[in-house]
């Protein structure tokens, strides 16, 4: 997992919960990196999982809800760091449907060894989208949070439903209906 995901996560934890919480979740984990991350480094997903589990235990917030909160933060990072990317699109359905064929292509240019989830468009109309998300990391709530922020960015709303295709969350169907 790319280091930027870790560095931004720890920035979020510090902003929302304080520097003591950052220290606590790192100290109470068995991290090969010892909690020292660079944005361009690559780290084990198990480290992110430990950090999320420790934060959830300390705050009482579920991992799914922490991933939603983190996605909101990460969207602002994307918005600041890659403003031209967002301006490429005219609406949220167009942007979300291009995750695999455009956005992930751009991510791989910057981080060639990034291990990204896949998003396959199953159905698309002007106001709806059905995507199949596949990832061994089962971070679909992170994807959901990014989708929510995408609609917000375009001053739009949608009903987004998740259907777990695999119970462990490694394959999920997103059903998006623009309001």
Secondary structure, 3 states (H helix, E strand, C coil): CEHHHHHHHHHHHHHHHCHHHHHHHHHCCCCCCCCCCCCCCECCHHHHHHHHHHHHHHHCCCHHHHHHHHHHHHHHHHHHHCHHHHHCCCCHHHHHHCHHHHHHHHHHHHCCCCCCCEEEEEEECCCEEEEEEECCCCCHHHHHHHHHHHHHHCCCCEEEEEEECCCCCCEEEEEEEEC
